[in-house]
Amino acid sequence: MSQAVVDAVREKFPDAVTGAGSHKGDEWVVVRRERLVEVIAFLRNGEPDMKLLRQIAGVDLLTYQSEMTGGGALASIEVPEYAMQKKPQVEPRYYVSYNLYSITTKKAVRVRVELRSDDVKVPTITSLYKTADWWERYVYDMFGVEFEGHPNLRRIMLYPEFVGHPLRKDYPVRKRQPLVPELDFPDLVRGPGPGPGGAGVPMSQTHVGRKNVDPNTYD
Amino acid sequence: MSKLTVVNFPEGNVPESQRLGGEEQNVPVLLSRLDESIGWFEKGLSGALGWARKNSIFQYPFVTACCGMEYMSAMAGRYDIARFGAEFPRFSPRQADLLMIVGTINVKQSPVLRRVYDQMCEPKWVMAFGVCASSGGFYDNYATVQGADRVIPVDVYVPGCPPRPEQVLDGLKILQDKIQSQRHRLATTEKARDVK
């Protein structure tokens, strides 16, 4: 539906675009990181007139292969397969996806930047969109992507004491970082307290039915 | 209506090591007929105070999530929690007897919940309203406290996602039975419950 926009971007920045695609009417264009601000500035101020930044999303592809082959490892209560394997390296590991929309022409397009895991940095687009301020803070909070030049790059949802980035696929699913000391409370289902993370008791040992889990490979 | 069993923890859910007074507090010692008569008087006073307290529960609804809808339903005219003496929601914890944790408690909120609990005057009770407040519910993730009892002691758990108002009223009646069976003393002799 927005193929014309993608074509316009390819035509104007032939050296910046490294790929493009379409799925059920949703077009995306993959852009090199160095040219990202230029491309988005063209999409906003140029002919596509995309004045609305709907979302900036982060993607972590670390478990992409294992999820495809293993059938939903994340939904299972068993240890995900990727936790047993020592972190399969997928490069580029991260995507940052900018979801743009034009109110005048009713077209949408996604601009994607691909990042290698040893250099998780993107230039900020807060100079173009005010909305990008909080979206970039969100992606930083959840995925640890650094937006260079952002005026106020802090966590937006989690507390400052939080260590790590929870939507990264190598963040342990049941790792807890409590803010107040948790009470020791005996519980038939959840097992003896204190809560996971409180005194170094892994959640896998506190849950009935998860006792076969080896804590060394997990929490 | 079926008879429900009430499980009593004498000092709430506070762990043994953190209770005030330790074990010797719970050992009954009768030295003389004077003590016995005082004990008889205290028992009557406790029953009277318990009856008064269980029928005038002022709630503080700590509403954080969708269970709030069911709380409103239980509070409003159709189910009318006031029929059981829980007439007023007090939106200040200092005026409340019952802290209703209505909804998910996430880690960022847990210091707030703890402070609200600390601000309430003795005697105070806590109801975990819904599965999220009881056990974390299906939010088995980095952001959610796995049950409000990890942060503050809880007296009554009302399961459900969200619970129906009847369940809330049931939980309230269980709490009333619990309050009646607890030992009450006059405020001058009341020891503050310490969970620090």
Chai-1 contact restraints between the chains, C-beta under 6 A:
chainA,res_idxA,chainB,res_idxB,connection_type,confidence,min_distance_angstrom,max_distance_angstrom,comment,restraint_id
A,Y159,B,K108,contact,1.0,0.0,6.0,A-B,restraint_1
A,P166,B,Y142,contact,1.0,0.0,6.0,A-B,restraint_2
A,P178,B,V107,contact,1.0,0.0,6.0,A-B,restraint_3
A,L179,B,V107,contact,1.0,0.0,6.0,A-B,restraint_4
A,L179,B,S110,contact,1.0,0.0,6.0,A-B,restraint_5
A,L179,B,P111,contact,1.0,0.0,6.0,A-B,restraint_6
A,V180,B,S110,contact,1.0,0.0,6.0,A-B,restraint_7
A,V180,B,P111,contact,1.0,0.0,6.0,A-B,restraint_8
A,V180,B,R114,contact,1.0,0.0,6.0,A-B,restraint_9
A,V180,B,V151,contact,1.0,0.0,6.0,A-B,restraint_10
A,E182,B,R150,contact,1.0,0.0,6.0,A-B,restraint_11
A,L183,B,R150,contact,1.0,0.0,6.0,A-B,restraint_12
A,D184,B,P15,contact,1.0,0.0,6.0,A-B,restraint_13
A,F185,B,D149,contact,1.0,0.0,6.0,A-B,restraint_14
A,G195,B,Q146,contact,1.0,0.0,6.0,A-B,restraint_15
A,G195,B,R150,contact,1.0,0.0,6.0,A-B,restraint_16
